Structure formats: structure tokens, C-alpha cells
Amino acid sequence: MLPLDALWKQTELKWLQQLMEGRSSDAYLFHSTTSPSKAELENHPVVLKVNQLLAKATGDDDLHPHNLRHSFATLALLGMLGADLEIDKHPYAESWMRTAIVSAERLNKTILGDLHRLAARGSAIAMMMGHGHETTTYEHYVHCLDLLLFFASYRQLREETKERRDHLQKGEVALLTALLGYQPTTRIESDDPAAQLKRLAVLAPERCSFCTPLRAQATATAPIATAPALLTLKQLMSLPDAGKKRGFPVKQAERDTALSVIQLINQWRQADARRTSDLLSLWCASLLAKDDWSSLSAEDAKRLLKLFDDVSLPTAWVEVIKVWTPAKSRRDRSQPLVSASDRKAALAVGQGRFWIRIPDPRRRGKGVKRSRTQSAVTWVLVSASQILCSQAHEVA
């Protein structure tokens, strides 16, 4: 039994009432016979019409009206429980999740009002699906339990971090930084504990206590207060028109790449904030239209590579290609410059243009020539340059 007064749009209820006019309560909606066969059910013109509408709305030709039952169960449960878990406030919440919460409000009220005497939310959804047991609904029709588990863990962790401020527990900070979008994984860097502690202090300042150093080596460390504020993915994604720029990270792989590049930029800023700002400005000013390469003259290329050296970026982390203008031939119009000696020799000649980019950090060392998320690297560099330039103007 589906409570029709729980429909999000009341116009849908009127349409159904019009379709049922003059029919008995046990009549089939699209069939004149009392017991249509399986072939009549599957070959009815309305099935073909719904298939066409689904393909037009989603671009997927494999969808079937039965998929709508899965969508109903999934979105109903996610929307009702999502309101309690506040998933609409999570930095990785998608727009369809927020829509599910809004559309499930009316359904939630109906379940609590009319069906609460019979079952809770999950069981009530199973009853409306016509399943004999709610296990059928959970195992075969609801496809969001992993998402709900993630959001429930995130909320529990967020509440626990508010209560416990006296010390950092093992693994907790790593999980917190990953869930908040500061790290793509929960892996902790252990090769430089001092730098890691600095980053944690910036991410969770309310949970850190500053003590007098016990060793002279610790006193030589730069104070945390003088370190530049770390850039975050959430900060870049909140920039005006950020979603309209080429390379905006939508898929999880693109966001992982963006997080890796942001971490790299934060390391540069720790080494030299001013040169990092100059580096990004020079690279973005020479960026080719609708491309991931910057085209520079020999002098500008020398300057940019010098800035990379100043922030201690390894040579292998920069890709340089020499492009002749005009090209000698189609085969010889470009030449990758891999080693430092090749770059130095080509820059000394000073002919042609030099294309420079930062490759996708996630494909580095894997032997992959082309990355599907390279444009996300460009988006991060351009967005970070925009923030750093605005900060520089404010300081001025």
C-alpha cells in the first residue's frame, strides 16, 4: 500500500485520481483484463514510453521502469535518514542528496503518522514496496547503505572530536583529515614528523596545546603561527564560478588528484610562500586556452623553472616540451625535455617556445603517459593562484 498523500508534488495525486475514475479498486491501471499475462505486462506500450523517457532524461538506454522501484526505496531511505545525519551539511554532499532529503520530508511525516503503529521507517518502506520482509528491501532494492554508513561515521567522529580535546588518539586525526577533504587517504606521512604536526595543528587548532620545547633542535623550528594558512579543496570549490571552470573536480578520482595537488602547493608555501605565488601567477598567465600546458619564451621558462627550484620541487615533477615555431616538420615540431641537462641546453639556445605543466601526481611513477584527471590539476593551479593573488592584494 503506497500512501498517495505522501507524494512530493500534489499534482501527481490529481493525475492518478483522474486515471482511476470509473475503475474499480482492484482494476489494473493500464490493462482492461483483470489478470494480464507476463507478456502483456512487459509488451505494453506504456513500458516502451517509460523506457524512452528514462533514456531521454538520463542518457542511459538500459534503464527499465522496474529501476524506478529501486530509486524509490534508495532515495526514500537516504532522504529520511539523511536529515538526521545532516548529510546536506557535509562538504562532499551532492545536490541529489539534498533533493532526496527535501522530497522525503512529506513521506517521512506520512510514515510516522499512519504507519508507525505497524513498523519503523525501513519496515514501512518494505511494506510500501510490497515485500514480505524488509530484508528483501535492504538486500536488493536499497543501494545507499554504504553512503549512510560513511555519513554516520563522519557525524560520530565530528561529535567525538568536540568532546575529547585533551589528546590526539592514534589514527583519529588521519581519519578526520581524510573525511574533511584535506587528505585523499588516511595514510600518515612519517618521514617528517615535525611538518606533520604543523599541518595537524592548523587543521585542528582547538585540540593542540603548545608546550616549551625540550630540545634545542625543536626551538629552531619555525613557529606555527607564522606558517601560511593551508589551502583546502572546499575553499577552492567555494570560489565564485568555480564549477564553470574547466577541470572542476566532480568524480572521486578527480577530487583525489585535486587533493594531491593542493597538498603539493601547501608544501611549496611552507618552503617559500612569496615564490609560490609568483610561480602560480607566471604559469597561469601563460596558460594555453582550453589546454593544460603553459607556453613560455626561453627567458620566462628559465624564470619559472628557477621558481620550481626555489620551492624544492624535484625535476621529475615538472614536464617540459620544446615546440618549434614554425615547426620543422610534423614529426619534429616538439621535443620532450626530461633531464636537467637537456633543459639547460635547450634554454641556452633560446629558440622556439617551451610548454610546461605539472603532471597528475597520482599517475607519477606508474608509467602512464596520459591522465584522465590532468585537467583537475590545471583547475587547482588556476584556483589557487586566484586565492593567493587576492590575499596578496589584501596584504598590500
Buried (B, 14 or more C-beta within 10 A) or exposed (E): EEBEEBBEEEEEEEEEEEEEEEEEEEEBEEBEEEEBEEEEEEEBEEBEEBBEEBEEEEEEEEBEBEBEBBEBBBBBBBBBBBBBBBBBEBEBBEEEBBBBBEBBBBBBEBBEEBBEEEBEBBBBBBBBBEBEEBEBBBEEBBBBBEBBEBBBEBBEBBEEBEEEEEEBEEEBBBBBBBBBBBBBEEEBEEEEEEBBBBBBBBBBEEBBEEEEEEEEEEEEEEEBEEBBEBBBBEBBBEBEEBEEBEBBBEEEBBBBBBBBBBBBBBBBBBEBBEBBBBBBBBBBEBBEEEEBBBBBBBEBBBBBBEBBBBBEBEEEEBBBBBBBEEEEEEEEBBBEBEEEEBBEEBBEEEEBBBBBBBBBBBBBEEEEEEBEBBBBBBBBBBBBBBBBBEBBEEEE
